[in-house]
Amino acid sequence: MKAGSLRGRLVRVLITLQVVAGVSVLAALVAWSWSSGRMVDESGARIAKVIGEAISRGENGELVLVPNDRTREIFAEVPSYWFIARDEAGHELQRGNVPLRYAEIARSANGIGRAALDLLDEEERPQARLERIESTSGTFNLVVQAGGPMSMAETLRLWLFAYLILIAPVTIVTTLVVAVATPFVVKRTLLRITTAAAQIERVDIESLSQPLPGDQVPSELRPFIEAVNRAFQRLREAHERQARFLADAAHELRTPISTLRIQIDSLPDAHSEKLILQRSTSRLMLLAENLLNVQRLKRPVANFQPVDLQGLCEQVVGDLAPLVIASGCTISLELGPTTKVDADSPSIERALANLILNAVDHGGHGCEIRVSVRVPATLVVDDSGPGIPASQREQVLEPFQRLGSSSHGTGLGLYLVAEVARLHHGALKIEESPLGGASVRLAIGKAAGSQ
């Protein structure tokens, strides 16, 4: 059991409360006895012992009382307290108004060890007590008045004894039950909290709209669950506002960029800056398109149908070949066995186009790019560029993360491809290329098989 665990704290608190409760009960009983006048020696045995120890012999052998603190306390509290002592030689010592019948008993009760005298029918409390005292001062009979006052120490000892006999065993048993049962009860109670924690652990930006169930946790923790749900709601609304802003901004940029591209294309081919302007506007168009594509993938309405990956690659490579060549790069296509896969064709096209354009952007002038289709349902784009260091292969999959400060990319290409892989229950993996640069593999799940 961990020292800082809730179970340990509860066990310690409950055991402490039981001990405190037991001590409080003992204190309450003592206080009640003191306030109600019941702190008396009902049997007379204790006071008989005190007085017996205080009786000694005088110079002539007579019985004398040598007062001590306890006898003074008794006589001060009950000035009329009486007793009588008599030995076999006929020596007597008495104090107070001793009833005649008890004096006769003291004189004639030789051989009787002890006895309670005159029991009352109601409470079975004796009026007097007879004790045969054997001490260094000799043997004598002692009759004392019952019901004399008890000291606080005697009362505490009496109630402590009663506590140890009556209450302590129950406290020990309940303490053992608490120590054994509390961890089990707490574990069962916290099981629902553990389940809620596991649900929170699975929450991501796509599942913020799914509230945590509050009926599965104790009522004391429902305000916490409700606060978490409200926080998720605020995050979801902020994320949606940001997504709408990006989508609106990208949509608004498409028209002026398209107009600019038309104007640039109308320039004479001999214009020295035409190619540079075309490449720059292509990047702007790619950035705007990627922003829109990211938002489409966030709320996919994918139309999964059998897609011929070879035909798709031929179309994308054919469309981008002029731009690749114009950028000073070469591109080739290697087709394997005909492969069909259940996929969203527009998303796969955009992903492959981003991989090719990413290779063009990072490969530099004279870069060799090779596109291949492999089974099962895997698209591979190799290039001869500088490659991607192993330490940065996870980083470049994040949005707006570019490889190096000299990169002209948008920082969305590989992120978009990773989102397409996630949409298709596939995976995106970056390795070293046989051509010397990077090798990016887009493995698509839901393969329909090979033909």
C-alpha positions in Angstrom: 0.0 0.0 0.0 1.5 3.3 -1.1 2.0 5.9 1.6 0.5 8.6 -0.6 -2.4 6.5 -1.9 -6.1 7.3 -1.2 -6.5 3.8 0.2 -3.7 4.3 2.7 -5.0 7.7 3.8 -8.6 6.4 4.3 -7.3 3.4 6.3 -5.3 5.7 8.6 -8.1 8.2 9.0 -10.7 5.5 9.8 -8.5 3.8 12.3 -7.6 7.1 13.9 -11.3 8.0 14.1 -12.0 4.7 15.8 -9.3 5.2 18.4 -10.4 8.8 19.0 -14.1 7.6 19.3 -13.1 4.9 21.8 -11.1 7.4 24.0 -14.0 9.9 23.7 -16.4 7.2 25.0 -14.1 6.5 27.9 -13.8 10.2 28.7 -17.5 10.7 28.4 -18.2 7.8 30.8 -15.7 9.2 33.4 -17.3 12.6 33.1 -20.8 11.2 33.5 -19.7 9.2 36.5 -18.1 12.3 38.1 -21.0 14.7 37.3 -23.7 12.2 38.4 -22.0 11.3 41.7 -21.5 7.7 40.8 -17.8 7.8 41.4 -18.2 5.8 44.6 -16.9 2.6 45.9 -20.3 0.8 45.8 -18.9 -2.5 47.3 -16.7 -0.8 49.8 -13.8 -3.1 49.0 -11.4 -0.4 47.8 -11.9 1.9 50.8 -11.6 -1.1 53.1 -8.2 -1.8 51.7 -7.1 1.9 52.0 -8.3 2.1 55.6 -6.8 -1.3 56.4 -3.4 -0.2 55.2 -3.7 3.0 57.3 -4.3 1.1 60.6 -1.3 0.4 62.7 -0.4 -0.5 66.4 0.2 2.0 69.1 2.7 1.8 71.9 0.4 -0.3 74.0 -0.7 -2.6 71.1 -3.9 -0.7 70.5 -5.2 -0.1 67.0 -4.5 3.4 65.7 -5.2 5.2 62.4 -2.2 6.7 60.6 -3.9 9.2 58.2 -2.6 9.4 54.6 -3.6 11.5 51.6 -6.3 9.1 50.5 -7.9 8.8 54.0 -7.9 12.5 54.4 -9.5 12.9 51.0 -12.3 10.4 52.0 -13.0 12.0 55.4 -12.9 15.5 53.9 -15.4 14.6 51.2 -17.7 12.6 53.6 -17.1 13.9 57.1 -19.7 11.4 58.5 -17.9 8.4 57.0 -17.7 5.6 59.6 -15.7 2.4 60.1 -14.9 0.0 63.0 -11.9 -2.3 63.4 -11.4 -4.9 66.1 -8.7 -7.5 66.7 -8.9 -10.8 68.6 -7.4 -9.1 71.7 -10.4 -6.9 72.0 -8.7 -3.7 70.7 -11.2 -1.5 68.8 -10.8 1.5 66.5 -13.8 3.3 65.1 -14.7 6.5 63.4 -18.0 8.2 63.0 -21.4 7.0 64.1 -21.1 3.2 63.6 -24.5 1.5 63.6 -24.7 -0.9 66.5 -25.4 -4.0 64.3 -22.2 -3.5 62.3 -20.2 -3.0 65.5 -21.5 -6.3 66.8 -20.6 -8.0 63.5 -17.0 -6.6 63.8 -16.8 -8.1 67.3 -18.2 -11.5 66.5 -17.2 -12.3 62.9 -14.0 -14.1 63.6 -13.0 -16.5 60.8 -15.0 -14.7 58.1 -12.8 -13.5 55.3 -15.1 -10.9 53.7 -18.8 -10.2 53.2 -21.2 -7.6 51.8 -23.7 -6.5 54.4 -27.3 -5.5 54.0 -27.8 -5.7 50.2 -30.5 -3.3 48.9 -33.1 -5.0 46.7 -33.2 -2.2 44.1 -29.6 -2.0 43.1 -28.0 -4.8 45.0 -25.7 -2.3 46.6 -24.5 -3.2 50.2 -24.7 -0.8 53.1 -21.4 -2.0 54.6 -18.6 -4.4 54.0 -16.7 -6.7 56.3 -13.0 -7.5 55.6 -10.6 -9.5 57.6 -7.3 -7.6 57.3 -4.0 -9.4 57.7 -1.1 -7.0 57.8 2.2 -6.3 59.6 0.2 -4.8 62.4 -1.6 -8.0 62.9 -5.0 -9.5 62.0 -8.3 -7.7 62.7 -11.8 -7.4 61.5 -12.8 -4.2 59.6 -16.3 -3.1 58.8 -16.6 0.0 56.6 -19.4 2.0 55.2 -20.1 1.1 51.5 -20.5 3.8 48.8 -17.6 5.9 49.9 -16.0 8.3 47.4 -13.5 7.0 44.8 -10.5 8.9 43.6 -10.1 10.0 40.0 -7.2 7.6 39.5 -9.4 4.7 40.8 -12.2 5.7 38.5 -10.0 5.9 35.5 -8.5 2.5 36.3 -12.0 1.1 36.7 -13.3 2.5 33.4 -10.1 1.6 31.6 -10.5 -1.9 32.7 -14.1 -1.9 31.5 -12.9 -0.3 28.2 -10.3 -3.0 27.7 -12.8 -5.8 28.4 -15.9 -4.4 26.6 -14.9 -1.8 23.9 -11.3 -2.6 23.0 -12.0 -6.0 21.5 -14.7 -4.5 19.3 -12.3 -1.7 18.3 -9.6 -4.2 17.3 -11.9 -6.3 15.3 -13.4 -3.3 13.4 -9.9 -1.9 12.9 -8.8 -5.2 11.2 -12.0 -5.1 9.1 -11.3 -1.5 8.1 -7.7 -2.3 7.2 -8.7 -5.2 5.0 -12.0 -4.0 3.5 -11.2 -0.4 2.8 -8.6 -1.0 0.1 -11.0 -3.4 -1.6 -14.0 -0.9 -1.4 -11.9 2.0 -2.6 -10.5 0.0 -5.5 -14.0 -1.0 -6.5 -15.2 2.6 -6.2 -12.2 4.0 -8.1 -12.6 1.5 -10.9 -15.1 3.8 -12.6 -12.7 6.7 -12.2 -10.0 4.6 -13.8 -12.4 3.9 -16.7 -13.1 7.6 -17.1 -9.3 8.3 -17.0 -8.9 5.8 -19.8 -11.6 7.5 -21.9 -9.8 10.9 -21.3 -6.5 9.3 -22.4 -8.1 8.4 -25.7 -9.5 11.9 -26.4 -8.0 13.7 -29.3 -9.0 16.7 -31.4 -11.3 14.5 -33.5 -13.3 13.1 -30.5 -13.7 16.3 -28.5 -17.4 16.3 -29.3 -18.0 13.0 -27.4 -18.6 14.0 -23.7 -17.4 11.8 -20.9 -20.3 9.9 -19.3 -21.0 11.4 -15.8 -23.3 8.6 -14.7 -20.5 6.1 -14.4 -18.6 7.9 -11.6 -19.6 8.7 -8.0 -21.7 11.8 -7.5 -18.9 13.6 -5.8 -16.8 13.4 -9.0 -19.5 14.5 -11.4 -18.7 18.2 -11.1 -15.1 17.3 -12.2 -16.4 15.3 -15.2 -18.7 18.1 -16.1 -15.9 20.6 -15.9 -13.8 18.4 -18.2 -16.6 18.1 -20.7 -17.1 21.9 -20.7 -13.3 22.3 -21.3 -13.5 19.9 -24.2 -16.5 21.8 -25.6 -14.5 25.1 -25.5 -11.5 23.4 -27.2 -13.8 22.0 -29.9 -15.4 25.3 -30.6 -12.0 27.0 -30.7 -10.7 24.3 -33.1 -13.7 24.7 -35.3 -13.3 28.4 -35.5 -9.7 28.0 -36.5 -10.6 25.4 -39.1 -13.3 27.6 -40.6 -10.8 30.5 -40.7 -8.2 28.4 -42.5 -10.8 27.0 -45.0 -12.3 30.5 -45.7 -8.8 32.0 -46.1 -7.7 29.2 -48.5 -10.9 29.6 -50.5 -10.6 33.3 -50.8 -7.0 32.9 -51.9 -7.8 30.6 -54.8 -9.4 33.2 -57.1 -6.7 35.9 -56.9 -4.0 33.2 -57.3 -5.7 31.7 -60.3 -6.0 35.2 -61.9 -2.4 35.8 -61.2 -1.4 32.5 -62.8 -3.4 33.2 -65.9 -1.7 36.6 -66.3 1.7 35.0 -65.8 1.0 32.3 -68.4 0.1 35.0 -70.9 3.6 36.4 -70.7 5.9 35.7 -73.7 7.9 32.5 -73.3 11.0 34.6 -73.7 10.3 36.5 -70.6 13.2 35.8 -68.2 11.1 35.7 -65.0 8.2 33.7 -66.4 9.4 30.3 -65.1 10.2 31.7 -61.6 6.8 33.4 -61.5 5.1 30.2 -62.6 6.8 28.1 -59.9 6.0 30.7 -57.2 2.3 30.8 -58.2 2.3 27.0 -58.3 3.5 27.0 -54.7 0.8 29.5 -53.7 -1.9 27.4 -55.4 -0.5 24.3 -53.7 -0.6 26.0 -50.3 -4.2 27.1 -50.7 -5.2 23.7 -52.1 -3.5 21.9 -49.2 -5.3 24.0 -46.6 -8.6 23.1 -48.2 -7.6 19.5 -48.4 -6.6 19.4 -44.7 -10.1 20.7 -43.8 -11.7 18.2 -46.1 -9.9 15.4 -44.3 -10.9 16.7 -40.9 -14.5 16.0 -41.9 -14.1 13.3 -44.5 -17.0 12.4 -46.7 -14.9 9.7 -48.3 -16.3 7.7 -51.2 -14.4 4.4 -50.9 -14.5 2.5 -54.2 -12.1 0.0 -55.9 -9.2 2.1 -57.3 -6.6 1.0 -59.8 -3.4 2.3 -58.3 -1.4 1.9 -61.5 -3.9 3.9 -63.5 -4.0 6.6 -60.8 -0.2 6.9 -60.7 -0.1 7.1 -64.5 -2.6 10.0 -64.4 -0.9 11.9 -61.6 2.7 11.5 -63.0 1.5 12.5 -66.4 -0.2 15.7 -65.1 2.9 16.7 -63.1 5.6 15.6 -65.5 5.8 19.0 -67.3 6.2 20.9 -64.0 8.8 18.4 -62.7 10.8 18.7 -65.9 10.5 22.5 -66.0 12.0 22.5 -62.5 15.1 20.7 -63.7 14.2 17.2 -62.4 13.4 13.9 -64.0 10.5 11.5 -63.1 9.9 7.9 -63.9 7.1 5.4 -63.1 7.6 1.8 -62.2 4.4 -0.3 -62.3 4.1 -3.7 -60.7 1.2 -6.2 -60.8 -2.2 -4.6 -61.2 -3.4 -3.6 -57.8 -6.8 -2.5 -56.7 -7.7 -1.1 -53.3 -10.8 0.3 -51.7 -9.9 4.0 -51.4 -11.1 7.5 -51.9 -9.5 8.3 -55.2 -9.3 12.1 -54.9 -7.5 11.8 -51.6 -5.0 9.3 -52.9 -4.4 11.6 -56.0 -3.7 14.6 -53.8 -1.4 12.6 -51.5 0.7 11.3 -54.4 0.8 14.8 -56.0 2.1 16.2 -52.7 4.8 13.5 -52.4 6.0 14.2 -56.0 6.0 18.0 -55.5 7.7 17.6 -52.1 10.5 15.6 -53.8 10.8 18.4 -56.5 11.0 21.1 -53.8 13.5 19.4 -51.6 15.5 17.4 -54.3 16.9 20.4 -56.0 17.9 20.9 -59.6 18.8 17.6 -61.4 16.9 15.5 -58.8 15.8 12.1 -60.0 12.3 11.1 -58.9 10.9 7.5 -59.2 7.3 6.6 -58.5 6.5 2.9 -58.0 3.5 0.8 -57.1 4.1 -2.2 -54.8 1.9 -4.8 -53.2 0.1 -4.8 -51.1 -1.4 -1.4 -52.0 1.7 0.7 -51.4 2.8 3.8 -53.2 6.5 4.6 -53.0 8.2 7.9 -54.1 12.0 7.8 -54.2 14.3 10.7 -54.9 18.0 11.4 -55.2 18.0 14.5 -53.1 19.6 15.2 -49.7 17.1 12.9 -47.9 15.5 13.4 -44.5 17.5 12.8 -41.3 16.1 10.0 -39.1 15.8 12.5 -36.2 13.4 14.7 -38.2 11.2 12.0 -39.9 8.5 12.3 -37.3 8.8 16.1 -37.1 8.2 16.7 -40.8 4.8 14.9 -40.5 3.5 17.8 -38.3 1.6 20.7 -40.0 3.7 23.7 -41.2 7.0 21.9 -40.3 9.6 22.3 -43.0 12.9 20.6 -43.4 15.5 23.3 -43.0 15.3 27.1 -43.4 16.1 27.0 -47.1 13.0 24.9 -48.0 10.4 26.6 -50.2 7.6 24.1 -49.3 4.4 24.9 -47.5 5.0 22.6 -44.6 1.6 20.8 -45.3 2.5 18.3 -47.9 3.7 15.3 -45.8 1.1 16.2 -43.1 -1.6 16.0 -45.7 -0.3 12.6 -46.9 -0.2 11.4 -43.2 -3.9 12.4 -42.8 -4.8 10.5 -46.0 -3.0 7.4 -44.6 -5.0 7.8 -41.4 -8.2 8.1 -43.3 -7.5 4.9 -45.2 -6.3 3.1 -42.0 -2.8 2.9 -43.5 0.6 4.2 -42.6 3.2 6.7 -43.9 6.8 5.7 -43.5 10.0 7.6 -44.4 13.2 5.7 -45.2 16.4 6.1 -47.1 16.0 5.8 -50.9 18.1 3.5 -53.1 18.6 6.7 -55.2 20.4 8.3 -52.2 17.7 10.6 -51.0 14.4 10.0 -49.2 11.9 7.1 -49.8 8.4 7.9 -48.7 6.0 4.9 -48.5 2.2 5.3 -48.4 0.7 2.0 -47.4 -3.1 2.0 -47.9 -5.3 -0.2 -45.8 -8.5 -1.9 -47.0 -6.7 -3.6 -49.9 -9.1 -5.2 -52.3 -6.4 -7.7 -53.4 -4.2 -8.2 -56.4 -5.1 -9.2 -59.9 
